[in-house]
Amino acid sequence: MRIGELRQRLTLEAPSETVTAGEASVPWPVQATVWGSMQGLTGTDRGGLTAEVEYRIRIRYRADVSPRWRIGRPNSSRKFGIISAIDPDGRRRELVILAREMIA
């Protein structure tokens, strides 16, 4: 992975469940802001009202990224649910994430 390919600012967000007055809410605090690249892979129309788009996202290696997390774009409402995160060559240099964006 070449450093010049990591041109997009991304946030890594983890769920943090809280209970207030008997009602649960799930805020998504930012765990880290990183540089990465995003490549659109597939898109599916879900009946005209919603759509799904899958992306391949590359970032520098991090051991803490989980499929429970999601990825955001700073200053945007776009969110991408993580499907999988792998170290493609086992050398802990990069992390390849498959993520899905739901568009309503």
C-alpha positions, 0 to 999 in steps of 0.5 A: 500500500502506497501512502499516496493512495490514502487520501480520504479521511475516515472515522472508526466508530464503536457502539457504546450502549447506555441506559437512561431512565429505562430506555437504551440508546446506542451512541457511536463515539469516534475511536480514531480518525484515519486516512484511507481509500474507498473503492465502490464494489457493488450496488443493489436497488432495494425496491426504489426506496433504499439501496445498498452499496458495498465498498472496499476500504483500505487503512493502515493496520489496526488490531482493534477494528471489529465487525461491530464497528462502523466507518463514517466520513467526517462532516458527513452523515454517511455511515458504512457498516463493517462486514469484515476486516482482514490483514491480507498478507499477515504482515500487519501493514494494512487492513482491508475492510469490506463495508456496506452503506445503506442509502434511504 
